[in-house]
Amino acid sequence: MRFLGISCVLFAVALRLPAADPPTPLSAVLEEACRNNPDILAARRGWQAATQVPTQVSTLPDPQVTVQSFSVGSPRPFAGYSNSNFAYLGFGVSQDLPYPGKLKLKGEAAQQDAAISRDKLESVRRSVLQQVKEAYFQIAYVQQTLEVLERNGKLLEQIEKIADARYRVGQGSQQDVLKAQLERTKLLREVAHHHKLMGTQQALLMKLLNRPSGSPEITTEPLVETPLRYTSDQLLTKVRGTNPDIAGQQEMVKRQSLQVEMARKDRYPDFSVQYMWQRTGPSFPSYYMLTFSARVPIYRRRKLNPEMTQAVEELNRSEREYESQVQSAYFDVRNQYIAAETASQMLKIYREGLIPQALATYRAGLASYQTGSLDFESLFSTFMDVLNFDGEYWKTLMEHETALARIEQITGVAMK
């Protein structure tokens, strides 16, 4: 039939791909992301900037230098300097002195801010690497699915040829041939869909790697099941100590505790000391003046008490957010662990049961169809089982690796 030749040509064209480059290991892609990803670089710069703050805020304010000219009988500077003991030139220096302990607290608070920025850097790094892994696994899944479609397309082509041959000798119906051609066309649709998915994931990976437009696409290594080497309890025990979001929230609690201490210190006065030297004419003696002043915090009801209340409430809020972050991480670990464990069980069922059984059933059905002892619909049903189980296996494997990548992001525990 004419449709048979057209269908074969279309399927061959759809699966014809350009020659692929050698596979790029996942480790190399992750290293490139660490070097070039703009989000990681921005977070690293933010942390480096934050480390410069503690010494700034814990240092005394800059001293002030004063120059005075006191004239007598004229607005001109230095008027009467030599003939009046009221005219003088003065030079002085003053220094503000915060209450003891205030600068130290500010420095410690800035150190906590730097620690929060460091934890944010680690959180951003893990998030980016997890996204890179997901995109990499998606591309590997699509590559493998296209191979599955090609392989099963050949099986369907075999069915189509047998149906056409039986139809030509009057042993089969034209409907069987058209049904086979329809399914080959459906496979073409699946191929186009997966090419679109491939393009989307390649674009996402290029964005994460910060590669320029027009860069060659990445060919991934085949997906391989990674064994789950930890129990759920073992992973949960590592969450508090290794999760950067939890660590950052813990640093925030410490930061707010220091804020309470600073609010308490604001109830004590700050000081200022000034020393002045004044010189009149050569025949008159010099003057020396030492001034000591204090800022008296008297507005307790309108300023100091609300400041303390605010600091305490912010501390309570940060403590509740810390608890929420811990529980959220626990839930994510449990959820991803269940997903990975279930996927591992399903993969074993596919490998050892469903796929070999479906393939054996298809081969037996094909032989029976050739001899006329099996109808086309029954044969086609066995073929669809082979096609579906193949696709489901690779999708389950991709989901398994993605779940492990998310566990690694949350716990920091290397899964491989």
C-alpha positions, -999 to +999 in steps of 0.1 A: +000+000+000+011+036-007+006+047+029+030+021+041+060+036+023+051+072+033+048+062+070+082+045+070+099+075+054+083+100+078+093+080+108+129+076+096+131+114+090+116+122+125+142+101+143+172+113+122+193+133+146+226+151+140+257+133+151+259+137+189+291+149+207+307+125+232+287+123+264+295+150+290+297+136+326+274+151+351+304+160+373+318+182+346+285+200+341+282+206+379+317+220+381+309+244+352+278+255+370+298+263+401+323+284+381+299+303+358+264+304+372+255+341+378+233+333+409+261+315+426+286+342+417+263+369+429+257+351+462+294+346+466+301+384+461+273+392+486+290+370+512+324+384+505+310+419+509+293+410+542+326+398+557+339+434+554+313+448+576+322+436+612+354+456+614+336+487+601+308+487+627+330+477+656+354+506+651+351+539+669+336+568+650+360+590+632+374+618+654+366+654+646+392+681+643+382+717+651+399+750+641+386+782+657+393+819+650+379+844+675+383+880+664+378+913+683+366+945+668+364+933+632+348+905+613+382+898+596+399+866+608+427+871+632+417+907+639+430+918+674+450+886+677+482+905+688+467+932+710+437+916+728+436+887+752+401+880+740+411+872+704+426+838+699+432+809+676+421+775+687+428+739+676+409+709+690+400+673+686+369+654+698+360+617+699+326+601+703+327+571+727+297+547+726+288+530+759+312+501+766+300+469+748+279+486+721+306+484+694+313+448+703+277+439+699+275+456+665+305+437+653+290+404+665+257+412+648+276+420+616+294+386+619+261+369+622+250+387+590+281+375+573+273+339+585+238+343+571+252+354+537+275+324+538+246+300+544+227+318+516+256+311+492+255+274+501+217+273+497+219+290+463+247+267+452+228+236+462+196+249+445+214+256+413+232+222+412+199+205+419+183+223+390+213+213+368+209+177+378+172+178+371+177+192+336+206+167+330+183+138+340+155+151+319+177+153+288+190+118+295+154+106+298+145+122+265+175+107+248+167+073+260+130+077+252+138+086+216+158+054+214+128+035+228+105+051+202+130+042+175+133+006+187+095+002+191+090+019+158+109-009+141+087-035+159+056-016+147+070-015+112+074-053+114+038-056+124+027-033+097+045-053+070+031-086+082-004-071+083+001-057+048+013-091+035-017-109+051-040-083+035-025-088+001-031-126+002-066-121+016-059-134+051-061-100+069-082-069+067-073-034+054-083-021+089-054-039+104-029-022+081-045+012+087-045+007+124-007-001+123-001+030+102-022+052+126+000+040+155+032+048+136+018+083+131+011+086+168+047+076+174+057+105+152+037+128+175+055+114+205+089+120+188+080+156+181+068+161+217+101+148+231+122+169+207+103+199+221+111+188+256+147+182+247+150+218+234+134+232+265+157+213+289+188+222+268+179+259+269+174+256+307+208+239+311+225+266+290+209+292+312+221+275+344+256+272+330+256+308+317+267+296+282+263+320+253+236+315+227+245+292+200+266+269+222+265+232+213+239+211+230+250+187+258+249+150+253+243+132+286+255+099+298+229+071+300+207+071+331+219+045+357+201+037+389+219+050+420+214+027+450+198+043+481+225+037+507+209+055+537+178+050+557+153+077+563+163+081+599+200+085+590+192+113+565+169+131+590+197+132+616+219+151+592+193+178+583+199+201+613+236+202+609+240+204+571+210+221+557+220+257+548+185+271+551+182+258+586+217+270+595+209+304+581+177+306+602+197+295+632+221+323+626+192+347+623+180+336+658+215+345+671+214+378+652+180+387+668+194+378+703+222+403+698+196+428+686+178+424+720+212+430+738+218+461+716+183+475+725+192+470+762+225+488+757+207+517+741+193+525+775+228+536+786+244+569+776+270+575+749+299+599+756+320+624+738+354+639+749+370+670+734+403+687+740+410+723+728+441+744+727+436+782+723+464+807+716+462+845+719+490+869+710+526+861+718+525+881+750+495+863+764+492+828+779+476+799+761+443+783+771+436+746+774+401+731+776+389+695+782+352+689+776+333+657+785+297+652+774+271+624+775+240+616+755+213+609+781+186+584+768+155+598+786+127+589+761+119+555+774+082+554+769+082+567+733+115+552+721+134+528+743+106+506+755+091+502+720+126+494+707+130+466+733+096+452+726+103+452+688+136+433+694+120+407+716+091+401+691+116+398+662+135+372+683+103+352+689+094+354+652+129+341+641+127+312+666+093+302+652+106+305+616+136+283+626+112+256+639+091+258+607+123+255+585+133+224+604+099+207+600+097+217+563+132+201+557+121+170+576+090+167+554+109+172+522+134+145+531+107+120+541+087+128+509+117+125+486+129+093+504+095+077+499+095+087+462+130+073+457+123+041+475+090+035+456+107+042+423+135+017+432+109-010+438+091-001+406+123-003+386+130-038+399+094-048+389+099-034+354+134-050+349+126-084+363+089-088+355+069-065+333+094-057+305+107-092+298+072-107+302+057-081+278+084-087+253+080-125+255+042-121+251+047-099+221+071-123+204+047-152+210+018-132+197+037-121+166+044-158+157+007-166+163-005-137+142+017-148+113+001-182+114-034-168+117-041-181+152-042-147+169-062-116+158-045-082+151-061-064+181-046-090+205-012-087+189-014-049+190-022-050+227+010-069+234+030-044+214+015-014+233+025-032+266+061-033+254+060+003+243+044+016+275+066-004+299+097+007+281+088+044+284+075+040+320+108+024+331+129+053+319+106+079+333+106+061+367+144+060+366+145+097+359+122+104+388+143+082+411+175+101+403+157+134+406+144+124+441+180+115+451+192+149+438+167+167+460+176+146+490+213+156+484+203+193+481+184+192+515+209+170+535+242+177+518+248+139+518+264+126+485+241+100+470+269+086+447 
